[in-house]
Amino acid sequence: MDWSFVHKTWEKWASTSVGSSGEPLKAALLINYDPTGPSRLLSTIAEQEGMRADPVDLTEFVDFVKLNKLQTDCFFIGKNQYIVTSIHENWFCARCLNTVKAAGEGAIVMQTKAFLLVALYDGSIGSASRAMASADQLAWQLSRRNL
């Protein structure tokens, strides 16, 4: 694994994609993920921006993805509960069920060979489109290096 490449790519991407002043995402996580690995191994947070996630709390989310419960269950990221609204080959979208924001909140989760990218955004359709484009940009860069 080329951790230097991952870190540099993340830093460059996060500086223009994650934040509160016009960026498409409010927070993002990059989680080490090996769907074929033993379940006793905890996935670790490789990078995060805009939030502080606890790796132990993310275990339930990683299991949700690994066990392919996308159509049958909800998942949590932090205090927010999400329900999957759209499923695709290597990614899915979800909406927050317990948001207090009028426009809502959403999540886009993309899987690369070595990572799960969790991109969180505020808003509805327009915001989701901007978030998707941003998340796809990072996933594409990682996939080019087979990560």
C-alpha positions in Angstrom: 0.0 0.0 0.0 1.4 3.4 -1.0 0.4 5.4 2.1 2.2 8.4 1.0 0.2 8.6 -2.2 -3.1 8.0 -0.3 -2.3 10.8 2.3 -1.2 13.3 -0.4 -4.2 12.5 -2.6 -6.6 12.8 0.4 -5.1 16.1 1.6 -5.3 17.7 -1.8 -8.9 16.4 -2.4 -10.2 17.2 1.1 -8.8 20.8 1.0 -11.2 21.6 -1.9 -14.1 19.2 -1.2 -14.7 19.2 2.6 -15.7 22.1 4.7 -18.5 24.6 5.5 -18.0 27.4 3.0 -19.2 26.3 -0.3 -17.5 22.9 -0.5 -19.7 20.0 -1.6 -19.1 17.9 1.5 -19.5 18.6 5.2 -17.4 15.6 6.2 -15.6 12.6 4.8 -14.1 9.4 6.0 -11.7 7.0 4.3 -11.9 3.6 5.9 -9.5 0.7 5.3 -11.7 -2.1 4.0 -11.0 -5.7 3.0 -14.3 -7.6 2.4 -12.4 -10.9 2.2 -10.4 -10.4 5.5 -11.3 -12.0 8.8 -14.2 -10.4 10.6 -12.1 -10.2 13.9 -9.9 -7.5 12.3 -11.2 -4.0 12.8 -11.3 -1.6 9.9 -9.2 1.5 10.6 -9.8 5.1 9.7 -7.1 5.9 7.2 -8.2 9.6 6.9 -11.1 11.8 8.1 -12.1 15.4 7.7 -15.0 17.4 9.1 -15.8 14.9 11.9 -14.1 12.7 14.5 -15.2 9.1 14.1 -14.5 6.3 16.5 -13.2 3.2 14.7 -15.1 0.9 17.2 -18.4 2.7 16.4 -17.7 2.3 12.7 -17.5 -1.5 13.1 -21.3 -1.8 12.8 -21.2 0.3 9.6 -18.4 -1.8 8.1 -20.4 -5.0 9.0 -23.5 -3.5 7.4 -21.5 -3.1 4.1 -19.7 -6.4 4.4 -22.9 -8.4 5.1 -24.6 -6.5 2.2 -27.6 -5.3 4.3 -28.1 -2.4 2.0 -31.7 -3.3 1.3 -32.8 -4.5 4.7 -31.3 -2.3 7.4 -30.3 1.2 8.3 -26.8 2.3 9.4 -25.3 4.9 11.7 -22.4 7.3 11.1 -21.9 9.2 14.3 -25.3 10.0 15.8 -27.1 10.0 12.5 -29.1 7.1 11.2 -29.3 6.6 7.4 -31.4 4.5 5.0 -30.1 3.5 1.6 -32.0 5.1 -1.2 -30.0 4.0 -4.3 -27.6 1.1 -4.9 -25.0 0.8 -7.7 -22.2 -1.6 -8.4 -19.5 0.1 -6.3 -21.4 2.7 -4.4 -24.7 3.6 -2.7 -26.5 6.7 -1.5 -28.4 7.2 1.7 -30.6 9.8 3.4 -30.5 10.7 7.1 -33.6 9.7 9.0 -33.1 11.8 12.1 -31.9 15.1 10.7 -33.1 18.4 12.1 -32.0 20.3 8.9 -34.9 21.4 6.7 -33.1 20.4 3.4 -32.0 17.1 4.9 -28.6 15.3 5.0 -27.2 12.5 2.9 -24.3 10.1 2.5 -22.5 8.6 -0.5 -20.5 5.5 0.2 -18.0 4.3 -2.5 -16.0 1.2 -2.4 -12.6 0.9 -4.0 -10.3 -2.1 -3.8 -8.8 -1.1 -0.4 -11.2 1.5 1.0 -14.7 2.7 1.8 -15.1 6.4 1.2 -18.0 7.9 3.2 -18.9 11.4 1.9 -21.5 13.3 4.0 -23.4 16.3 2.7 -26.2 18.7 3.7 -29.1 19.3 1.3 -31.1 17.6 -1.4 -30.7 16.8 -5.1 -28.4 19.6 -6.1 -26.2 19.0 -3.1 -26.2 15.3 -3.7 -25.0 15.8 -7.3 -22.1 18.0 -6.2 -21.2 15.5 -3.4 -21.3 12.6 -5.9 -19.0 14.4 -8.3 -16.5 15.2 -5.5 -16.5 11.7 -4.0 -16.1 10.1 -7.5 -13.1 12.2 -8.1 -11.2 10.8 -5.1 -12.4 7.2 -5.7 -11.2 7.5 -9.3 -7.7 8.7 -8.2 -7.4 5.8 -5.7 -8.7 3.2 -8.2 -6.0 4.4 -10.8 -3.4 3.1 -8.3 -5.5 -0.1 -7.7 -6.2 1.1 -4.1 
